[in-house]
Amino acid sequence: MNEALNDAKAVLNDPEASQAEVDNAKDVLTKAVAGLQAVDNTVKPGDTTSIKTGDTAAFTLFAGMMFVSLSFVCFFKKKEN
């Protein structure tokens, strides 16, 4: 599918593409889209496994900023005493 889409974009961006190339890219892309299959991602009743998204970047950034902020606070508190 991605290859057909990239090929169709290349034909679209080619100002010298012939009508036959445009028609061929359209046909290939249409067949690729027709070949897509739906994926069943529904959660079954009683399923207790969690879905891993892998998106921990925001939490890691937040935790790091909190650590740095607390370090500065502790450093300046000690310097005042």
N, C-alpha and C positions, 0 to 999 in steps of 0.2 A: 504494500500500500504506500509506504513512504517513498519508495523508489518511483512509483508511478506518479505520485504527487510532485516530487522534485523534477521529474522529466516534464510534466505538464507545466510547471512554473517556468522551466527553461524555455519551453516553446512560447509561452505567454510573453516572456521578456525579450524574445528574439523578434525584432522588427522585420526581419527578412524571412520569417517562417512562412512556408507555403500553406495553402489551405489543406493539402493532404497531410502535412505534419500536424496541423491543428486538429484535424479530424481523427488522426491516429492517436494523438495524446488524449483526446476526449474519450475515445473508445477504450483505451488501456485503463484510464482512470475510472471509467464507469464500471468496467469489469472488476477492478480492484475493490471498489466500494461494494459491489454486489457480492464479492467473496468474503466480506467481513462477517464475523460471527459474534453474536452477543455472548458475553461472559456472565455467568450466574454468580454474583457476589453476595447473595442474600445470606443473612445469618440464620442458621437453623435453630429452632426452639431447643433450648437446653445446651446450646453450644457456649462453653465458658472460656474458650480461647480468645485472647485479645488480638486485634489486628495491629501489626507493627507498621507505623507510618515512616519511621526513620527520621522524623523531623524534630531534632533536638537542638538545632542551632540557636533558636531564639532563647530557649531555656539556658543553654550554656553561656550565651552572651550575657543574659541577665544575671546569672550566678557569678560570673566573672566580674561584672561591674559592681555587684554588691560586695564581693570580697575586696576589691580595690578600694571602694569607698570606706568600708569598715577599717581597712588597714590605715588609711589616711587619718580617720578619726582617732584611732588608738595611738598613732604616732604623735599627733598634735596634742592629745590629752597628756601623754607622757612628757612631752616637751614643756608644757605649761607647768607641770608639777615639778 
